[in-house]
């Protein structure tokens, strides 16, 4: 997260979804709102469905069913319920934004534009302008069935070479908490023109985000054509050679592929999402003993799965490969519930964004375990703080954010078709380096 701009994010209301109507405020184990907040999405969905049998016009329950479907990329169900939610409650801005995101994830930008124009949100208006300028088929993929490109370096976070508009390849960071960000210099060299602007934050500093349309983006043997992009005038952490990166490749690129960040083998692997390639990967991952965990996508680029801090969990966590110099973000309250010692004597920062160092002796994603992982614990989580700080934005509780230092021994793969996250000690079919 530290290296990208405040990405292309469609704001999400807090508290179970921000729809116009609400359910009971009860917190029983059968209350679908409570189940949703706990990240028990399937059980919550069944609860909302049961409620709709007796209250078919309950706008909140309809909206929540749509939101749960969107989290799992079940687009037909998301469109059905979110469209119905907007019809029942025309003032439900969150459902309009989520319905727009349903179309954006499918590259059906024309359907997203009028929804974003209606919200009254300046960010939505900027993206509506951007998406209205996309003509023809967006995200056209050309080239090889798959490509494997080596990491230029593993720190401060992984980086790979990519080419913008056919120009000489340059080095980009990989950050799953980002979209597709370019540096302003690279955007200008490639002849990009801003069609809209908005305000954002990069490394806690306010920046102007420029939105445009990129003709060509090539990684290894795969080229993507006609895609939305953004750029900012801001310096990022340097590459291993001291130079500035050309930008950041994030989840809005990765979710168009079956994407593997092979930390153990130090390479990025992109595969087209064909049935054959997905089945081959699943077989290899199973034989390699990988953990297969659920995958959810919040906002437009925040992957989530289930993780545990010692024996606290498994509960919902975010997956952010862009956290420099540490492997975990959580709150002081959650860290102490898990039994971790919080170093209150050495605070980092001041005021609302102050955090304390913490060393987590055992954290895990499935069977992938990290020991003595350095991290940060916030005494008071604040908007934008990875993991727990985004609970209000997403409407469900997050216990932590797993990031760079945790992932180093592993290979991780995101399957946004089956909505599965895989993690293991070496890329399936390849031996680990060293």
ABEGO torsion letter per residue (X at the ends): XAABBBEBBBBBBBGGGGBABBBBABABAABAAAAAAAGBAAAAAAAAAAAAAABAABAAAAAAAAAAAAAAGBAAAAAAAAAAAAAABAABAAAAAAAAAAAAAAGBAAAAAAAAAAAGBAAAAAAAAAAAABBEBBGBBBEBABBBBBBABAOABBBBBBBBGGBBBBBBBBBAABBBBBBAAAAAAAGBBBABBBBBBBGGBBBBBBBBBBABBBBEABBBBGBBBBBBBBBBBBBAAGBBBAEBBBAAAAAABBBBBBAAAGBBBBBBBBAAAAAAAAAAAAAAGBBBBBBBBBEAABBBBBBBBEABOBBBBBBBAABBGBABBBBAAAAAAAGBBBBAABBBEBEAABBBBBBBABBBBEABBBBGBBBBBBABBBBGBBEAAAAAAAGBBBABBBBAAAAAABBBBBBAAAGBBBBBABBBGBBBBX
